[in-house]
């Protein structure tokens, strides 16, 4: 009865089902079996065995005292496992402490090595580098002992100071070198300029080459030479440029240029961007303003030596153009003087002899009778008359002075002369401003036009005359046309005073061209001269 009472008391305190479910599962302690510790493995095996016996006792419903006994064995096995785990933990903590100590020692060794290496790199090497510098470059004055970092700081400061000094010196050297390069480019340009004007005639092509060389030398956007009006001094157009047509100079800027000789302004360029323009005036004997124009970036200001190069270039252009003008005028005057001398000689010798022969024939004709000798005398007189007319034409040719200002002025003077001598309305369309002609070609053109106008005055019965001179650049030929609204062209029979036409054909042949005289479809006569100039055209 007492045993049953104990079972009842135990059952009231413990529930076998709860004991069953509170056991430690074997898989929860698998990690212990993987430890390299025999004591832990034995304690774990004893715990598993005690738990298995307890589970069997509970499942087979053994007496509760037996269950309690088995549970006590489980608790003791768990305590042994706990003691083994504590021992294992102490061993591992000791190992970890040892490892930490060793790691600390290694860290201290590494720090020491890094410190020594840093000293060798940051202090010793910098000192070695400084030893290559002169002693006057870096000097230290200190009244106390400096540590490595202070020494390193002072040395680095000295090195940076020296580097700044070297950088400043290098910058100055770069500036000097850049200026020398620009001076060399300017010298190359001047050499090129002299070579061009020495070996080539100054025309549009050679002038453009000069402007391209100046643009490259100054490193600007565009360079141009602008002649006001048609320039008789240079056989080119009104504007010659290196890259593109320059901007048009406004009236205010032109007035400032005329007054001061130079103007600097900002203008809208060809690409609709603002550009800075610098214009220099050529010294000219005439009232026209010839200028050298330079276009560059808006914010760029040319330096003094660049402005000097521009001024020198304008002076050289002025000298070259003036020399060409004087040379051309000198040649023209020499030819005029030679022609005048020939005319005087003809007038003093051959003309007087022919005049004397005409007088003598007139006397002979008046003193002879009406016989066969009269026919001989008449033929002789006609021959002398023709010779005298041709001589007068030749003398007139030599005596006509070609104006030194050019063919256009001489043609206008001839047109004014014939307009005053007759009731003709004569218009001139001269498009030869860009055509280079030698003096002989200008003389022949002038006399062909004069002869054509003379024939119109004497024979055409016209009211209006148009004289046009055109240069066709496609084939390089010059075409001169004299049109009138008269009665038209009527060819004369042989021997009927057509020596004027003969002289015009001879002059056309001398030019290497052809001349045609024909009727116009709308009435009147057309004289058309076609030839190719001997001088190369720009």
VENWO-V498674 format. One record per pair of residues at least 12 apart in sequence whose ideal C-beta (glycine too) atoms are under 10 Angstrom apart, sorted by the first residue. I is the first residue (numbers start at 1). J is the second residue. If there is no record, write none. Layout:
i=I j=J
i=I j=J
//
This chain:
i=3 j=63
i=3 j=64
i=3 j=65
i=6 j=63
i=6 j=64
i=6 j=65
i=6 j=68
i=7 j=63
i=7 j=64
i=7 j=65
i=7 j=68
i=8 j=64
i=9 j=64
i=10 j=63
i=10 j=64
i=10 j=65
i=10 j=67
i=10 j=68
i=11 j=64
i=11 j=67
i=13 j=68
i=14 j=64
i=14 j=67
i=14 j=68
i=14 j=71
i=16 j=54
i=16 j=57
i=16 j=58
i=16 j=59
i=16 j=61
i=16 j=62
i=16 j=64
i=16 j=67
i=16 j=71
i=17 j=58
i=19 j=54
i=19 j=55
i=19 j=57
i=19 j=58
i=19 j=67
i=19 j=68
i=19 j=70
i=19 j=71
i=19 j=74
i=20 j=54
i=20 j=55
i=20 j=57
i=20 j=58
i=20 j=59
i=20 j=67
i=22 j=71
i=22 j=74
i=23 j=47
i=23 j=50
i=23 j=51
i=23 j=52
i=23 j=54
i=23 j=55
i=23 j=58
i=23 j=71
i=23 j=74
i=24 j=44
i=24 j=47
i=24 j=48
i=24 j=51
i=24 j=74
i=24 j=77
i=24 j=78
i=24 j=81
i=25 j=51
i=26 j=44
i=26 j=47
i=26 j=48
i=26 j=51
i=26 j=52
i=29 j=43
i=29 j=44
i=29 j=47
i=29 j=48
i=29 j=81
i=29 j=85
i=30 j=44
i=32 j=44
i=32 j=47
i=32 j=81
i=32 j=84
i=32 j=85
i=32 j=88
i=33 j=45
i=33 j=48
i=35 j=84
i=35 j=85
i=35 j=88
i=35 j=92
i=36 j=88
i=37 j=84
i=37 j=85
i=37 j=87
i=37 j=88
i=37 j=91
i=37 j=92
i=38 j=84
i=39 j=80
i=39 j=81
i=39 j=83
i=39 j=84
i=39 j=85
i=39 j=87
i=39 j=88
i=40 j=81
i=40 j=84
i=40 j=85
i=40 j=87
i=40 j=88
i=41 j=84
i=42 j=80
i=42 j=81
i=42 j=84
i=43 j=77
i=43 j=78
i=43 j=79
i=43 j=80
i=43 j=81
i=43 j=82
i=43 j=83
i=43 j=84
i=43 j=85
i=43 j=87
i=43 j=88
i=44 j=77
i=44 j=80
i=44 j=81
i=44 j=84
i=44 j=85
i=45 j=77
i=45 j=81
i=46 j=73
i=46 j=74
i=46 j=76
i=46 j=77
i=46 j=78
i=46 j=80
i=46 j=81
i=46 j=84
i=47 j=73
i=47 j=74
i=47 j=75
i=47 j=76
i=47 j=77
i=47 j=78
i=47 j=79
i=47 j=80
i=47 j=81
i=47 j=82
i=47 j=84
i=48 j=74
i=48 j=77
i=48 j=81
i=49 j=73
i=49 j=74
i=49 j=77
i=50 j=70
i=50 j=71
i=50 j=72
i=50 j=73
i=50 j=74
i=50 j=75
i=50 j=76
i=50 j=77
i=50 j=78
i=50 j=80
i=51 j=70
i=51 j=71
i=51 j=73
i=51 j=74
i=51 j=77
i=51 j=78
i=52 j=70
i=52 j=74
i=53 j=66
i=53 j=67
i=53 j=69
i=53 j=70
i=53 j=71
i=53 j=73
i=53 j=74
i=53 j=77
i=54 j=66
i=54 j=67
i=54 j=68
i=54 j=69
i=54 j=70
i=54 j=71
i=54 j=72
i=54 j=73
i=54 j=74
i=54 j=75
i=54 j=77
i=55 j=70
i=55 j=74
i=56 j=70
i=57 j=69
i=57 j=70
i=57 j=71
i=58 j=70
i=58 j=71
i=115 j=148
i=118 j=148
i=118 j=149
i=118 j=152
i=119 j=148
i=119 j=149
i=119 j=152
i=122 j=148
i=122 j=149
i=122 j=151
i=122 j=152
i=122 j=155
i=122 j=156
i=123 j=147
i=123 j=148
i=123 j=149
i=123 j=151
i=123 j=152
i=123 j=155
i=124 j=148
i=124 j=152
i=126 j=151
i=126 j=152
i=126 j=155
i=126 j=156
i=126 j=158
i=126 j=159
i=127 j=151
i=127 j=152
i=127 j=155
i=129 j=155
i=129 j=159
i=130 j=155
i=130 j=156
i=130 j=158
i=130 j=159
i=130 j=162
i=133 j=158
i=133 j=159
i=133 j=162
i=137 j=158
i=137 j=159
i=137 j=161
i=137 j=162
i=137 j=165
i=138 j=154
i=138 j=155
i=138 j=157
i=138 j=158
i=138 j=159
i=138 j=161
i=138 j=162
i=139 j=158
i=140 j=154
i=140 j=155
i=140 j=158
i=142 j=154
i=179 j=303
i=179 j=305
i=182 j=217
i=182 j=218
i=182 j=219
i=182 j=303
i=182 j=305
i=182 j=306
i=182 j=309
i=183 j=217
i=183 j=305
i=183 j=309
i=184 j=217
i=185 j=213
i=185 j=214
i=185 j=216
i=185 j=217
i=185 j=218
i=185 j=219
i=185 j=309
i=186 j=214
i=186 j=217
i=186 j=218
i=186 j=305
i=186 j=306
i=186 j=308
i=186 j=309
i=186 j=312
i=186 j=313
i=187 j=217
i=187 j=309
i=188 j=213
i=188 j=216
i=188 j=217
i=189 j=210
i=189 j=213
i=189 j=214
i=189 j=215
i=189 j=216
i=189 j=217
i=189 j=218
i=189 j=309
i=189 j=312
i=189 j=313
i=190 j=213
i=190 j=214
i=190 j=217
i=190 j=309
i=190 j=312
i=190 j=313
i=190 j=316
i=191 j=213
i=192 j=209
i=192 j=210
i=192 j=212
i=192 j=213
i=192 j=214
i=192 j=216
i=192 j=217
i=193 j=209
i=193 j=210
i=193 j=213
i=193 j=214
i=193 j=217
i=193 j=312
i=193 j=313
i=193 j=316
i=193 j=317
i=193 j=320
i=194 j=316
i=194 j=320
i=196 j=209
i=196 j=210
i=196 j=213
i=196 j=320
i=197 j=210
i=197 j=316
i=197 j=317
i=197 j=319
i=197 j=320
i=197 j=321
i=197 j=323
i=197 j=324
i=198 j=320
i=200 j=536
i=201 j=234
i=201 j=235
i=201 j=324
i=201 j=436
i=201 j=535
i=201 j=536
i=201 j=538
i=202 j=233
i=202 j=234
i=202 j=235
i=202 j=236
i=202 j=317
i=202 j=320
i=202 j=321
i=202 j=323
i=202 j=324
i=202 j=538
i=203 j=234
i=203 j=235
i=203 j=236
i=203 j=240
i=203 j=324
i=203 j=434
i=203 j=436
i=203 j=535
i=203 j=536
i=203 j=537
i=203 j=538
i=204 j=225
i=204 j=234
i=204 j=235
i=204 j=236
i=204 j=237
i=204 j=239
i=204 j=240
i=204 j=434
i=204 j=436
i=204 j=537
i=204 j=538
i=205 j=236
i=205 j=240
i=205 j=536
i=205 j=537
i=205 j=538
i=206 j=236
i=206 j=240
i=206 j=320
i=206 j=538
i=207 j=225
i=207 j=234
i=207 j=236
i=207 j=240
i=207 j=241
i=207 j=242
i=207 j=317
i=207 j=320
i=207 j=321
i=207 j=538
i=208 j=223
i=208 j=224
i=208 j=225
i=208 j=236
i=208 j=240
i=208 j=241
i=208 j=242
i=208 j=243
i=208 j=538
i=209 j=242
i=210 j=223
i=210 j=225
i=210 j=240
i=210 j=242
i=210 j=313
i=210 j=316
i=210 j=317
i=210 j=320
i=211 j=223
i=211 j=224
i=211 j=225
i=211 j=240
i=211 j=241
i=211 j=242
i=211 j=243
i=211 j=292
i=211 j=293
i=211 j=294
i=211 j=313
i=211 j=317
i=212 j=241
i=212 j=242
i=212 j=243
i=213 j=242
i=213 j=313
i=214 j=242
i=214 j=292
i=214 j=294
i=214 j=309
i=214 j=310
i=214 j=313
i=215 j=241
i=215 j=242
i=215 j=243
i=215 j=294
i=215 j=295
i=215 j=296
i=216 j=242
i=217 j=306
i=217 j=309
i=217 j=313
i=218 j=294
i=218 j=296
i=218 j=302
i=218 j=306
i=218 j=309
i=218 j=310
i=218 j=313
i=219 j=296
i=219 j=297
i=219 j=300
i=219 j=306
i=220 j=242
i=220 j=243
i=220 j=275
i=220 j=276
i=220 j=278
i=220 j=294
i=220 j=295
i=220 j=296
i=220 j=297
i=220 j=300
i=220 j=302
i=220 j=306
i=220 j=310
i=221 j=242
i=221 j=243
i=221 j=244
i=221 j=269
i=221 j=270
i=221 j=271
i=221 j=273
i=221 j=275
i=221 j=276
i=221 j=277
i=221 j=294
i=221 j=295
i=221 j=296
i=221 j=297
i=221 j=300
i=222 j=241
i=222 j=242
i=222 j=243
i=222 j=244
i=222 j=245
i=222 j=246
i=222 j=247
i=222 j=269
i=222 j=270
i=222 j=275
i=222 j=277
i=222 j=293
i=222 j=294
i=222 j=295
i=222 j=296
i=223 j=240
i=223 j=241
i=223 j=242
i=223 j=243
i=223 j=246
i=223 j=278
i=223 j=292
i=223 j=293
i=223 j=294
i=223 j=295
i=223 j=296
i=223 j=310
i=223 j=313
i=224 j=239
i=224 j=240
i=224 j=241
i=224 j=242
i=224 j=243
i=224 j=244
i=224 j=245
i=224 j=246
i=224 j=247
i=224 j=277
i=224 j=279
i=224 j=291
i=224 j=292
i=224 j=293
i=224 j=294
i=224 j=295
i=225 j=238
i=225 j=239
i=225 j=240
i=225 j=241
i=225 j=242
i=225 j=246
i=225 j=282
i=225 j=290
i=225 j=291
i=225 j=292
i=225 j=293
i=225 j=313
i=225 j=314
i=225 j=317
i=225 j=321
i=226 j=238
i=226 j=239
i=226 j=240
i=226 j=241
i=226 j=246
i=226 j=248
i=226 j=249
i=226 j=279
i=226 j=282
i=226 j=289
i=226 j=290
i=226 j=291
i=226 j=292
i=226 j=293
i=227 j=239
i=227 j=240
i=227 j=282
i=227 j=284
i=227 j=288
i=227 j=289
i=227 j=290
i=227 j=291
i=227 j=321
i=228 j=249
i=228 j=254
i=228 j=282
i=228 j=284
i=228 j=286
i=228 j=287
i=228 j=288
i=228 j=289
i=228 j=290
i=228 j=291
i=229 j=286
i=229 j=287
i=229 j=288
i=229 j=289
i=229 j=290
i=229 j=433
i=230 j=288
i=230 j=406
i=230 j=408
i=230 j=430
i=230 j=432
i=230 j=433
i=230 j=434
i=231 j=284
i=231 j=286
i=231 j=288
i=231 j=290
i=231 j=321
i=231 j=325
i=231 j=406
i=231 j=433
i=231 j=434
i=232 j=286
i=232 j=325
i=232 j=328
i=232 j=403
i=232 j=404
i=232 j=405
i=232 j=406
i=232 j=407
i=232 j=408
i=232 j=409
i=232 j=433
i=233 j=282
i=233 j=284
i=233 j=285
i=233 j=286
i=233 j=288
i=233 j=290
i=233 j=321
i=233 j=322
i=233 j=324
i=233 j=325
i=233 j=326
i=233 j=328
i=233 j=329
i=233 j=405
i=233 j=406
i=234 j=290
i=234 j=317
i=234 j=320
i=234 j=321
i=234 j=324
i=234 j=325
i=234 j=328
i=234 j=436
i=234 j=538
i=235 j=324
i=235 j=328
i=235 j=406
i=235 j=432
i=235 j=433
i=235 j=434
i=235 j=435
i=235 j=436
i=235 j=437
i=235 j=535
i=235 j=537
i=235 j=538
i=236 j=433
i=236 j=434
i=236 j=436
i=236 j=538
i=237 j=433
i=237 j=434
i=237 j=538
i=238 j=290
i=238 j=433
i=238 j=434
i=239 j=293
i=240 j=538
i=241 j=293
i=241 j=295
i=242 j=294
i=242 j=295
i=243 j=270
i=243 j=295
i=244 j=269
i=244 j=270
i=244 j=271
i=244 j=295
i=245 j=270
i=246 j=267
i=246 j=269
i=246 j=270
i=246 j=275
i=246 j=277
i=246 j=279
i=246 j=291
i=246 j=293
i=246 j=294
i=246 j=295
i=247 j=265
i=247 j=267
i=247 j=268
i=247 j=269
i=247 j=270
i=247 j=275
i=247 j=277
i=247 j=293
i=247 j=295
i=248 j=267
i=249 j=263
i=249 j=265
i=249 j=267
i=249 j=277
i=249 j=279
i=249 j=289
i=249 j=291
i=249 j=293
i=250 j=263
i=250 j=265
i=250 j=267
i=252 j=265
i=253 j=265
i=253 j=267
i=253 j=277
i=253 j=279
i=254 j=279
i=254 j=281
i=254 j=289
i=254 j=291
i=255 j=289
i=256 j=279
i=257 j=279
i=257 j=280
i=257 j=281
i=257 j=289
i=257 j=291
i=257 j=293
i=258 j=281
i=258 j=287
i=258 j=289
i=258 j=291
i=259 j=281
i=260 j=281
i=261 j=279
i=261 j=280
i=261 j=281
i=261 j=282
i=261 j=283
i=261 j=289
i=261 j=291
i=261 j=311
i=261 j=314
i=262 j=278
i=262 j=279
i=262 j=280
i=262 j=281
i=262 j=291
i=262 j=292
i=262 j=307
i=262 j=310
i=262 j=311
i=262 j=314
i=263 j=277
i=263 j=278
i=263 j=279
i=263 j=280
i=263 j=281
i=263 j=291
i=263 j=293
i=264 j=276
i=264 j=277
i=264 j=278
i=264 j=279
i=264 j=294
i=264 j=301
i=264 j=302
i=264 j=307
i=265 j=277
i=265 j=278
i=265 j=279
i=266 j=298
i=266 j=299
i=267 j=295
i=267 j=298
i=269 j=295
i=269 j=297
i=269 j=298
i=270 j=295
i=273 j=297
i=273 j=298
i=274 j=297
i=274 j=298
i=274 j=299
i=275 j=294
i=275 j=295
i=275 j=296
i=275 j=297
i=275 j=298
i=275 j=300
i=276 j=294
i=276 j=295
i=276 j=296
i=276 j=297
i=276 j=298
i=276 j=299
i=276 j=300
i=276 j=301
i=276 j=302
i=277 j=293
i=277 j=294
i=277 j=295
i=277 j=296
i=277 j=298
i=278 j=291
i=278 j=292
i=278 j=293
i=278 j=294
i=278 j=295
i=278 j=296
i=278 j=301
i=278 j=302
i=278 j=306
i=278 j=307
i=278 j=310
i=279 j=291
i=279 j=292
i=279 j=293
i=279 j=294
i=279 j=295
i=279 j=310
i=279 j=314
i=280 j=292
i=280 j=293
i=280 j=294
i=280 j=307
i=280 j=310
i=280 j=311
i=280 j=313
i=280 j=314
i=280 j=315
i=280 j=317
i=281 j=314
i=281 j=318
i=282 j=314
i=282 j=315
i=282 j=317
i=282 j=318
i=282 j=321
i=282 j=322
i=283 j=314
i=283 j=315
i=283 j=318
i=283 j=319
i=283 j=322
i=284 j=318
i=284 j=321
i=284 j=322
i=285 j=322
i=285 j=325
i=286 j=405
i=290 j=314
i=290 j=317
i=290 j=318
i=290 j=321
i=291 j=314
i=292 j=310
i=292 j=311
i=292 j=313
i=292 j=314
i=292 j=315
i=292 j=317
i=292 j=318
i=294 j=306
i=294 j=307
i=294 j=310
i=294 j=313
i=325 j=404
i=328 j=404
i=328 j=406
i=328 j=438
i=328 j=439
i=329 j=404
i=329 j=405
i=330 j=404
i=331 j=438
i=331 j=439
i=332 j=401
i=332 j=402
i=332 j=403
i=332 j=404
i=332 j=406
i=332 j=438
i=332 j=439
i=332 j=442
i=332 j=443
i=333 j=404
i=333 j=439
i=334 j=439
i=335 j=402
i=335 j=438
i=335 j=439
i=335 j=440
i=335 j=442
i=335 j=443
i=336 j=398
i=336 j=400
i=336 j=401
i=336 j=402
i=336 j=404
i=336 j=439
i=336 j=443
i=338 j=398
i=339 j=397
i=339 j=398
i=339 j=399
i=339 j=400
i=339 j=401
i=339 j=402
i=339 j=439
i=339 j=443
i=340 j=398
i=340 j=399
i=340 j=401
i=341 j=398
i=342 j=394
i=342 j=395
i=342 j=397
i=342 j=398
i=343 j=394
i=343 j=395
i=343 j=396
i=343 j=397
i=343 j=398
i=343 j=399
i=343 j=400
i=344 j=395
i=344 j=398
i=344 j=399
i=345 j=398
i=346 j=391
i=346 j=394
i=346 j=395
i=346 j=398
i=347 j=391
i=347 j=392
i=347 j=395
i=347 j=398
i=347 j=399
i=350 j=387
i=350 j=388
i=350 j=391
i=350 j=394
i=350 j=395
i=351 j=388
i=351 j=391
i=351 j=392
i=351 j=394
i=351 j=395
i=354 j=384
i=354 j=385
i=354 j=387
i=354 j=388
i=354 j=391
i=354 j=392
i=355 j=384
i=355 j=388
i=355 j=391
i=357 j=380
i=357 j=381
i=357 j=384
i=357 j=387
i=357 j=388
i=358 j=380
i=358 j=381
i=358 j=384
i=358 j=385
i=358 j=387
i=358 j=388
i=360 j=384
i=361 j=377
i=361 j=378
i=361 j=380
i=361 j=381
i=361 j=383
i=361 j=384
i=361 j=385
i=362 j=377
i=362 j=381
i=364 j=376
i=364 j=377
i=364 j=380
i=364 j=381
i=365 j=377
i=365 j=378
i=365 j=380
i=365 j=381
i=382 j=495
i=385 j=497
i=386 j=495
i=386 j=497
i=386 j=499
i=389 j=497
i=389 j=499
i=389 j=500
i=390 j=499
i=390 j=500
i=390 j=502
i=390 j=503
i=393 j=447
i=393 j=451
i=393 j=454
i=393 j=499
i=393 j=500
i=393 j=502
i=393 j=503
i=394 j=503
i=396 j=447
i=396 j=450
i=396 j=451
i=396 j=454
i=397 j=443
i=397 j=444
i=397 j=446
i=397 j=447
i=397 j=450
i=397 j=451
i=397 j=503
i=397 j=507
i=398 j=443
i=400 j=413
i=400 j=414
i=400 j=443
i=400 j=446
i=400 j=447
i=400 j=450
i=401 j=413
i=401 j=446
i=402 j=439
i=402 j=442
i=402 j=443
i=402 j=445
i=402 j=446
i=402 j=447
i=403 j=442
i=403 j=446
i=406 j=430
i=406 j=432
i=406 j=433
i=406 j=437
i=406 j=442
i=407 j=430
i=407 j=432
i=407 j=433
i=407 j=435
i=407 j=437
i=407 j=439
i=407 j=441
i=407 j=442
i=407 j=443
i=407 j=445
i=407 j=446
i=407 j=449
i=407 j=469
i=408 j=428
i=408 j=430
i=408 j=432
i=408 j=433
i=408 j=442
i=408 j=469
i=409 j=430
i=410 j=442
i=410 j=443
i=410 j=445
i=410 j=446
i=410 j=449
i=410 j=450
i=411 j=428
i=411 j=430
i=411 j=432
i=411 j=442
i=411 j=445
i=411 j=446
i=411 j=449
i=411 j=450
i=411 j=467
i=411 j=469
i=411 j=480
i=412 j=426
i=412 j=428
i=412 j=430
i=412 j=467
i=413 j=446
i=414 j=426
i=414 j=428
i=414 j=446
i=414 j=447
i=414 j=449
i=414 j=450
i=414 j=453
i=414 j=454
i=414 j=467
i=415 j=427
i=415 j=428
i=415 j=449
i=415 j=450
i=415 j=453
i=415 j=465
i=415 j=467
i=416 j=428
i=417 j=450
i=417 j=453
i=418 j=449
i=418 j=450
i=418 j=453
i=418 j=454
i=418 j=456
i=418 j=457
i=418 j=465
i=419 j=453
i=419 j=457
i=419 j=465
i=421 j=453
i=421 j=454
i=421 j=457
i=422 j=453
i=422 j=454
i=422 j=456
i=422 j=457
i=422 j=458
i=422 j=462
i=422 j=463
i=422 j=465
i=423 j=457
i=423 j=462
i=423 j=463
i=424 j=453
i=424 j=456
i=424 j=457
i=424 j=460
i=424 j=462
i=424 j=463
i=424 j=464
i=424 j=465
i=424 j=484
i=424 j=486
i=425 j=462
i=425 j=463
i=425 j=464
i=425 j=465
i=425 j=466
i=425 j=485
i=426 j=453
i=426 j=456
i=426 j=462
i=426 j=464
i=426 j=465
i=426 j=466
i=426 j=467
i=426 j=482
i=426 j=484
i=427 j=464
i=427 j=465
i=427 j=466
i=427 j=467
i=427 j=468
i=427 j=483
i=428 j=449
i=428 j=465
i=428 j=466
i=428 j=467
i=428 j=468
i=428 j=469
i=429 j=466
i=429 j=467
i=429 j=468
i=429 j=469
i=429 j=470
i=429 j=481
i=430 j=467
i=430 j=468
i=430 j=469
i=430 j=470
i=430 j=480
i=431 j=468
i=431 j=469
i=431 j=470
i=431 j=471
i=431 j=472
i=431 j=478
i=431 j=479
i=432 j=445
i=432 j=469
i=432 j=470
i=432 j=471
i=432 j=478
i=432 j=480
i=432 j=533
i=433 j=469
i=433 j=471
i=434 j=471
i=434 j=473
i=434 j=537
i=434 j=538
i=435 j=469
i=435 j=470
i=435 j=471
i=435 j=473
i=435 j=476
i=435 j=478
i=435 j=533
i=435 j=535
i=435 j=537
i=435 j=538
i=436 j=471
i=436 j=533
i=436 j=534
i=436 j=535
i=436 j=536
i=436 j=537
i=436 j=538
i=437 j=471
i=437 j=478
i=437 j=511
i=437 j=533
i=437 j=534
i=437 j=535
i=437 j=537
i=438 j=533
i=438 j=534
i=438 j=535
i=440 j=507
i=440 j=510
i=440 j=511
i=440 j=534
i=441 j=478
i=441 j=510
i=441 j=511
i=441 j=512
i=441 j=513
i=441 j=531
i=441 j=533
i=441 j=534
i=441 j=535
i=443 j=507
i=443 j=510
i=444 j=504
i=444 j=506
i=444 j=507
i=444 j=508
i=444 j=509
i=444 j=510
i=444 j=511
i=444 j=513
i=444 j=529
i=444 j=531
i=445 j=469
i=445 j=478
i=445 j=480
i=445 j=507
i=445 j=511
i=445 j=529
i=445 j=531
i=446 j=507
i=447 j=503
i=447 j=504
i=447 j=507
i=448 j=480
i=448 j=482
i=448 j=503
i=448 j=504
i=448 j=505
i=448 j=507
i=448 j=508
i=448 j=511
i=448 j=515
i=448 j=527
i=448 j=529
i=449 j=467
i=449 j=469
i=449 j=480
i=449 j=482
i=449 j=504
i=449 j=527
i=449 j=529
i=450 j=504
i=451 j=482
i=451 j=500
i=451 j=501
i=451 j=503
i=451 j=504
i=451 j=507
i=451 j=527
i=452 j=465
i=452 j=467
i=452 j=480
i=452 j=481
i=452 j=482
i=452 j=483
i=452 j=484
i=452 j=500
i=452 j=501
i=452 j=504
i=452 j=515
i=452 j=517
i=452 j=525
i=452 j=526
i=452 j=527
i=452 j=529
i=453 j=465
i=453 j=467
i=453 j=482
i=453 j=484
i=453 j=527
i=454 j=500
i=455 j=482
i=455 j=484
i=455 j=486
i=455 j=489
i=455 j=500
i=455 j=501
i=455 j=504
i=455 j=517
i=455 j=525
i=455 j=527
i=456 j=482
i=456 j=483
i=456 j=484
i=456 j=485
i=456 j=486
i=456 j=524
i=456 j=525
i=456 j=527
i=457 j=484
i=458 j=500
i=459 j=486
i=459 j=487
i=459 j=489
i=459 j=490
i=459 j=492
i=459 j=500
i=459 j=525
i=460 j=484
i=460 j=485
i=460 j=486
i=460 j=487
i=460 j=488
i=460 j=489
i=460 j=524
i=460 j=525
i=461 j=484
i=461 j=485
i=461 j=486
i=461 j=487
i=461 j=488
i=462 j=483
i=462 j=484
i=462 j=485
i=462 j=486
i=462 j=487
i=462 j=488
i=462 j=523
i=462 j=524
i=462 j=525
i=463 j=484
i=463 j=485
i=463 j=486
i=463 j=524
i=464 j=483
i=464 j=484
i=464 j=485
i=464 j=486
i=464 j=524
i=465 j=482
i=465 j=483
i=465 j=484
i=465 j=485
i=465 j=486
i=465 j=524
i=465 j=525
i=466 j=481
i=466 j=482
i=466 j=483
i=466 j=484
i=466 j=485
i=466 j=524
i=466 j=526
i=467 j=480
i=467 j=481
i=467 j=482
i=467 j=483
i=467 j=484
i=467 j=527
i=468 j=480
i=468 j=481
i=468 j=482
i=468 j=483
i=468 j=528
i=469 j=481
i=469 j=482
i=469 j=529
i=471 j=533
i=471 j=537
i=472 j=530
i=472 j=532
i=473 j=537
i=473 j=538
i=475 j=532
i=476 j=532
i=476 j=533
i=476 j=536
i=476 j=537
i=477 j=513
i=477 j=530
i=477 j=531
i=477 j=532
i=477 j=533
i=478 j=511
i=478 j=513
i=478 j=529
i=478 j=530
i=478 j=531
i=478 j=532
i=478 j=533
i=478 j=537
i=479 j=513
i=479 j=528
i=479 j=529
i=479 j=530
i=479 j=531
i=480 j=508
i=480 j=511
i=480 j=513
i=480 j=515
i=480 j=527
i=480 j=528
i=480 j=529
i=480 j=530
i=480 j=531
i=481 j=516
i=481 j=526
i=481 j=527
i=481 j=528
i=481 j=529
i=481 j=530
i=482 j=517
i=482 j=525
i=482 j=526
i=482 j=527
i=482 j=528
i=482 j=529
i=483 j=520
i=483 j=522
i=483 j=524
i=483 j=525
i=483 j=526
i=483 j=527
i=483 j=528
i=484 j=520
i=484 j=523
i=484 j=524
i=484 j=525
i=484 j=526
i=484 j=527
i=485 j=520
i=485 j=522
i=485 j=523
i=485 j=524
i=485 j=525
i=486 j=520
i=486 j=523
i=486 j=524
i=486 j=525
i=487 j=519
i=487 j=523
i=487 j=524
i=487 j=525
i=488 j=518
i=488 j=519
i=488 j=520
i=488 j=523
i=488 j=524
i=488 j=525
i=488 j=526
i=489 j=517
i=489 j=518
i=489 j=519
i=489 j=520
i=489 j=524
i=489 j=525
i=489 j=526
i=489 j=527
i=490 j=519
i=490 j=525
i=491 j=517
i=491 j=518
i=501 j=515
i=501 j=517
i=501 j=527
i=504 j=517
i=504 j=527
i=504 j=529
i=505 j=517
i=507 j=529
i=507 j=531
i=508 j=528
i=508 j=529
i=508 j=530
i=508 j=531
i=509 j=531
i=510 j=531
i=511 j=529
i=511 j=530
i=511 j=531
i=511 j=532
i=511 j=533
i=511 j=534
i=512 j=531
i=512 j=532
i=512 j=533
i=512 j=534
i=513 j=529
i=513 j=530
i=513 j=531
i=513 j=532
i=513 j=533
i=514 j=528
i=514 j=529
i=514 j=530
i=514 j=531
i=515 j=527
i=515 j=528
i=515 j=529
i=515 j=530
i=515 j=531
i=516 j=528
i=516 j=529
i=516 j=530
//
